[in-house]
Amino acid sequence: GDGRTKDTAAIQAAIDAAAQHGGGTVRIAPGRYLCGALHLRSHLTLHLDSGATLLMSRDKADFDPYEKLSYDSHSDAETTDFHFALVAAQDVEDIAIEGHGVIDGNRTARGGPKPIALKNCRSITIRDVTVQNAPNYSVSLLGCEQLNIDGVTVLNGYADGIDPDCCRFVRIANCSVDSFDDAICLKSSPALGSPHPTEYVTVSNCLLRSDCNFFKMGTESSGAFRRIAMSNCTMSRRVDAKARDRDLGGIAIESVDGAKVDGIVVSNVTMEDVVCPIFIRLGNRGRGLHPPIPGPLQNVSITNVVAV
């Protein structure tokens, strides 16, 4: 906890010991814990006390290598990979990352491990933690179900903020996201090897700041986007001089890889200094499709939007 000694082995030992006893809570006391890859186990809570910081190591060797998939994901490594990460889990259930502590990406530019990367997991809670200085997607989720993301703060993210990809039954509430790239970005990529939907999602009571898109579906859009509700959110531009010509879409709903978009409700949104408050695109890029065939985009309701 001195910010210099690598604490990866000690924290992982505590996680594994709890798992061997059927689960429990691993509590991180105040301090700065320099770490590489940590692997969560089922029925486990990682609790970061106020004043506790998980500090991402700058040594690439402290992390698992990128995944080698047996199929073409048709996506870049940021979207596809869930091994090169600080707090990672795959094929586990009943896990939580919580507390008023900090997960610090310890970087000054994009390019590096994901702070939180969860793949094919069920019953997940991420609550109250702050993720800052992330060189990759701050909270990255693929093929997960029953997600509760509440009170999370993303500060100075160099990539996307919160990205559920091919996820179901997702609740994102009371979060504050400040990121260079998309703040909250729903994806339905082919990263699992075949199209899967992102569906049954609510996003509410969030403060979003970005140099790109604020609430977005796509452009990774091979599976469907269905039954998604977003409400009571505010959006404001970060005004990064390098980003003046970026997308800067407030509400961006995009299907370009064959995804079916059906049943989207957006209401009670206020935004400031956004180039394109409402952007909806049905395209036919057709990534991973032979031949490319556009999907339908239907049953979209957008009400009570104030854009200045």
C-alpha positions as CSV (number, residue, x, y, z in Angstrom):
1,G,0.0,0.0,0.0
2,D,2.9,2.4,-0.4
3,G,2.4,3.0,-4.2
4,R,5.8,1.5,-5.0
5,T,5.8,-2.2,-3.9
6,K,3.8,-4.4,-6.2
7,D,0.8,-5.8,-4.3
8,T,-0.7,-8.1,-7.0
9,A,0.3,-11.4,-5.4
10,A,-1.0,-10.4,-1.9
11,I,-4.4,-9.2,-3.1
12,Q,-4.8,-12.1,-5.5
13,A,-4.0,-14.5,-2.6
14,A,-6.7,-12.9,-0.5
15,I,-9.2,-13.2,-3.4
16,D,-8.3,-16.9,-3.9
17,A,-8.5,-17.6,-0.1
18,A,-12.0,-16.1,0.1
19,A,-13.1,-18.2,-3.0
20,Q,-11.8,-21.4,-1.4
21,H,-14.2,-20.7,1.5
22,G,-17.2,-20.2,-0.7
23,G,-16.8,-16.5,-1.2
24,G,-16.8,-13.4,0.9
25,T,-15.4,-9.8,0.9
26,V,-11.8,-8.8,0.2
27,R,-11.5,-5.4,1.8
28,I,-8.7,-3.0,0.6
29,A,-7.8,-0.5,3.4
30,P,-6.6,3.0,2.7
31,G,-3.3,3.2,0.8
32,R,-2.0,3.0,-2.8
33,Y,-1.7,-0.5,-4.0
34,L,0.4,-0.9,-7.2
35,C,-1.0,-3.9,-9.0
36,G,-1.1,-5.9,-12.2
37,A,-3.9,-8.3,-13.3
38,L,-6.3,-9.3,-10.5
39,H,-8.8,-12.1,-11.2
40,L,-12.2,-12.1,-9.4
41,R,-13.9,-15.3,-8.4
42,S,-17.5,-16.2,-8.0
43,H,-19.4,-15.1,-4.9
44,L,-16.9,-12.4,-4.1
45,T,-16.9,-8.7,-3.3
46,L,-13.9,-6.5,-3.8
47,H,-14.4,-3.5,-1.4
48,L,-12.2,-0.4,-1.7
49,D,-12.4,1.7,1.4
50,S,-12.4,5.5,1.1
51,G,-8.7,6.4,0.7
52,A,-7.8,3.1,-1.0
53,T,-6.4,3.2,-4.5
54,L,-5.7,0.3,-6.9
55,L,-2.9,1.8,-8.9
56,M,-2.4,0.2,-12.3
57,S,1.2,-1.0,-13.0
58,R,2.9,0.6,-15.9
59,D,4.7,-2.7,-16.6
60,K,3.0,-4.6,-19.4
61,A,4.4,-7.9,-18.1
62,D,2.2,-7.5,-15.0
63,F,-0.9,-8.2,-17.1
64,D,-2.3,-11.2,-19.0
65,P,-1.5,-11.1,-22.7
66,Y,-4.2,-10.3,-25.2
67,E,-6.7,-13.1,-26.0
68,K,-6.1,-15.3,-28.9
69,L,-9.5,-16.1,-30.3
70,S,-10.3,-19.1,-32.6
71,Y,-12.5,-16.8,-34.7
72,D,-12.5,-13.5,-36.4
73,S,-14.1,-11.0,-34.1
74,H,-14.3,-8.3,-36.8
75,S,-13.4,-5.8,-34.0
76,D,-10.3,-4.1,-32.6
77,A,-8.5,-5.2,-29.5
78,E,-10.2,-2.6,-27.3
79,T,-13.6,-4.1,-28.0
80,T,-12.6,-7.7,-28.2
81,D,-10.0,-8.3,-25.5
82,F,-10.8,-8.9,-21.8
83,H,-7.6,-10.4,-20.6
84,F,-5.3,-7.4,-20.7
85,A,-6.9,-5.7,-17.7
86,L,-6.4,-4.7,-14.1
87,V,-9.6,-6.1,-12.5
88,A,-10.8,-9.0,-14.7
89,A,-13.3,-11.8,-14.5
90,Q,-14.6,-14.4,-16.9
91,D,-17.3,-17.0,-16.5
92,V,-18.1,-16.2,-12.9
93,E,-21.2,-15.1,-11.0
94,D,-22.3,-13.1,-8.0
95,I,-19.4,-10.6,-7.9
96,A,-19.2,-7.0,-6.8
97,I,-16.7,-4.1,-7.0
98,E,-17.7,-1.5,-4.5
99,G,-16.7,1.1,-2.0
100,H,-15.6,4.8,-2.2
101,G,-12.1,4.0,-3.2
102,V,-10.3,4.6,-6.6
103,I,-9.1,2.5,-9.5
104,D,-6.4,4.5,-11.1
105,G,-5.3,3.7,-14.7
106,N,-2.0,5.5,-14.0
107,R,-1.7,6.7,-17.6
108,T,-1.6,10.0,-19.4
109,A,-2.8,8.8,-22.8
110,R,-4.9,6.1,-24.5
111,G,-3.4,2.7,-24.9
112,G,-3.1,0.1,-22.1
113,P,-5.1,-2.3,-19.9
114,K,-8.7,-1.9,-19.1
115,P,-9.4,-1.0,-15.4
116,I,-12.4,-3.3,-15.2
117,A,-13.1,-6.0,-17.8
118,L,-15.8,-8.6,-17.2
119,K,-16.7,-11.3,-19.8
120,N,-19.5,-13.9,-19.7
121,C,-20.4,-13.1,-16.1
122,R,-23.7,-13.0,-14.2
123,S,-25.1,-11.1,-11.2
124,I,-22.6,-8.2,-11.2
125,T,-22.7,-5.0,-9.0
126,I,-20.3,-2.1,-9.5
127,R,-21.1,0.6,-7.0
128,D,-19.6,3.9,-5.8
129,V,-16.1,3.4,-7.0
130,T,-14.1,6.0,-9.0
131,V,-12.2,4.9,-12.1
132,Q,-9.8,7.6,-13.3
133,N,-7.0,8.1,-15.9
134,A,-8.1,4.9,-17.8
135,P,-6.1,4.2,-20.9
136,N,-8.8,1.9,-22.3
137,Y,-12.6,1.4,-21.7
138,S,-13.0,2.3,-18.1
139,V,-15.8,-0.3,-17.4
140,S,-15.9,-2.9,-20.1
141,L,-18.5,-5.6,-20.1
142,L,-19.1,-8.4,-22.7
143,G,-21.7,-11.1,-22.7
144,C,-22.8,-10.3,-19.2
145,E,-26.3,-10.5,-17.6
146,Q,-27.9,-8.9,-14.5
147,L,-25.7,-5.9,-14.2
148,N,-26.2,-3.1,-11.6
149,I,-23.8,-0.1,-12.1
150,D,-24.7,2.5,-9.5
151,G,-23.0,5.6,-8.3
152,V,-19.8,5.0,-10.4
153,T,-17.6,8.0,-11.3
154,V,-15.3,7.9,-14.3
155,L,-12.8,10.8,-14.3
156,N,-10.5,11.7,-17.2
157,G,-11.0,8.6,-19.2
158,Y,-8.9,8.5,-22.4
159,A,-11.3,6.1,-24.1
160,D,-14.9,5.1,-23.5
161,G,-16.6,5.3,-20.1
162,I,-19.1,2.5,-19.6
163,D,-19.5,-0.1,-22.4
164,P,-22.0,-2.9,-22.1
165,D,-21.5,-5.2,-25.2
166,C,-23.9,-8.1,-25.9
167,C,-25.3,-7.6,-22.4
168,R,-28.8,-8.2,-21.0
169,F,-30.7,-6.9,-18.0
170,V,-28.5,-3.9,-17.3
171,R,-29.1,-1.0,-14.9
172,I,-26.8,2.1,-15.1
173,A,-27.9,4.8,-12.6
174,N,-26.5,7.8,-10.7
175,C,-23.2,7.7,-12.5
176,S,-20.9,10.6,-13.5
177,V,-18.8,9.9,-16.6
178,D,-16.1,12.2,-17.9
179,S,-14.3,10.7,-20.9
180,F,-12.5,11.7,-24.1
181,D,-14.4,9.1,-26.2
182,D,-18.0,7.9,-25.8
183,A,-19.4,8.3,-22.3
184,I,-21.9,5.5,-22.2
185,C,-21.7,3.3,-25.3
186,L,-23.9,0.2,-25.9
187,K,-22.4,-2.2,-28.3
188,S,-23.6,-5.5,-29.9
189,S,-20.3,-6.5,-31.5
190,P,-19.3,-10.0,-32.9
191,A,-16.7,-10.3,-30.1
192,L,-18.2,-13.5,-28.8
193,G,-18.0,-15.1,-32.3
194,S,-21.6,-14.6,-33.3
195,P,-24.2,-11.8,-33.0
196,H,-25.8,-11.3,-29.6
197,P,-28.2,-8.6,-28.5
198,T,-27.8,-5.9,-26.0
199,E,-31.3,-5.6,-24.4
200,Y,-33.3,-4.7,-21.4
201,V,-31.2,-1.8,-20.4
202,T,-32.0,1.3,-18.3
203,V,-29.8,4.4,-18.0
204,S,-31.0,7.0,-15.6
205,N,-29.9,10.0,-13.5
206,C,-26.4,10.3,-15.0
207,L,-24.0,13.3,-15.6
208,L,-22.2,12.8,-18.9
209,R,-19.2,14.8,-20.1
210,S,-17.4,13.8,-23.3
211,D,-15.4,15.0,-26.3
212,C,-17.3,12.5,-28.5
213,N,-20.7,10.9,-28.1
214,F,-22.6,11.0,-24.8
215,F,-25.2,8.2,-25.0
216,K,-24.6,5.9,-28.0
217,M,-25.7,2.6,-29.5
218,G,-23.2,1.3,-32.1
219,T,-21.4,1.6,-34.2
220,E,-20.6,-2.0,-33.2
221,S,-24.0,-3.3,-34.2
222,S,-24.1,-6.9,-35.3
223,G,-26.6,-8.1,-32.7
224,A,-29.9,-6.3,-31.8
225,F,-30.5,-3.3,-29.5
226,R,-33.9,-3.9,-27.9
227,R,-35.9,-2.6,-25.0
228,I,-33.6,0.2,-23.9
229,A,-34.7,3.2,-21.8
230,M,-32.6,6.3,-21.0
231,S,-33.9,9.2,-18.8
232,N,-33.1,12.1,-16.6
233,C,-29.5,12.8,-17.8
234,T,-27.4,15.9,-18.4
235,M,-24.7,16.2,-21.1
236,S,-22.0,18.8,-21.5
237,R,-18.9,19.0,-23.7
238,R,-15.4,18.8,-22.2
239,V,-14.1,21.3,-24.8
240,D,-10.8,19.5,-25.5
241,A,-9.1,21.5,-28.3
242,K,-8.0,18.3,-30.0
243,A,-11.6,17.1,-30.2
244,R,-13.3,20.0,-31.9
245,D,-14.1,18.0,-35.1
246,R,-15.1,14.8,-33.4
247,D,-18.6,13.3,-33.6
248,L,-20.0,15.0,-30.5
249,G,-23.4,13.4,-30.7
250,G,-25.8,13.7,-27.7
251,I,-28.1,10.8,-28.4
252,A,-26.6,8.6,-31.1
253,I,-28.6,5.5,-32.2
254,E,-26.8,3.7,-35.0
255,S,-27.3,0.3,-36.8
256,V,-24.7,-0.2,-39.5
257,D,-23.8,-4.0,-39.2
258,G,-27.3,-5.5,-39.6
259,A,-28.5,-4.9,-36.0
260,K,-32.3,-4.8,-35.3
261,V,-33.0,-1.6,-33.3
262,D,-36.4,-1.9,-31.7
263,G,-38.0,-0.3,-28.6
264,I,-35.8,2.6,-27.6
265,V,-37.1,5.3,-25.3
266,V,-35.2,8.5,-24.4
267,S,-36.7,11.2,-22.2
268,N,-35.9,14.2,-20.0
269,V,-32.4,15.0,-21.3
270,T,-30.6,18.4,-21.2
271,M,-27.4,19.0,-23.1
272,E,-25.0,21.9,-23.8
273,D,-22.5,22.6,-26.6
274,V,-23.2,19.4,-28.4
275,V,-22.7,19.5,-32.2
276,C,-25.5,17.1,-33.0
277,P,-28.0,16.6,-30.2
278,I,-29.9,13.7,-31.9
279,F,-28.2,11.5,-34.4
280,I,-29.9,8.4,-35.8
281,R,-28.3,6.3,-38.6
282,L,-29.3,3.2,-40.4
283,G,-26.4,2.2,-42.6
284,N,-25.0,-0.9,-44.3
285,R,-21.3,-1.2,-43.4
286,G,-22.0,-4.9,-42.8
287,R,-19.0,-5.8,-40.7
288,G,-18.9,-9.6,-40.6
289,L,-21.9,-10.0,-42.9
290,H,-21.6,-11.8,-46.3
291,P,-23.4,-10.1,-48.0
292,P,-24.1,-7.0,-46.0
293,I,-27.8,-6.6,-45.2
294,P,-29.2,-3.6,-43.2
295,G,-31.4,-4.3,-40.2
296,P,-34.6,-2.5,-39.2
297,L,-34.6,0.6,-37.0
298,Q,-38.1,1.1,-35.5
299,N,-40.1,2.1,-32.5
300,V,-37.9,4.9,-31.2
301,S,-39.3,7.6,-28.9
302,I,-37.3,10.7,-28.0
303,T,-39.1,13.3,-25.8
304,N,-38.3,16.3,-23.6
305,V,-34.9,17.1,-24.9
306,V,-33.4,20.6,-24.3
307,A,-30.2,21.3,-26.3
308,V,-28.4,24.6,-26.1
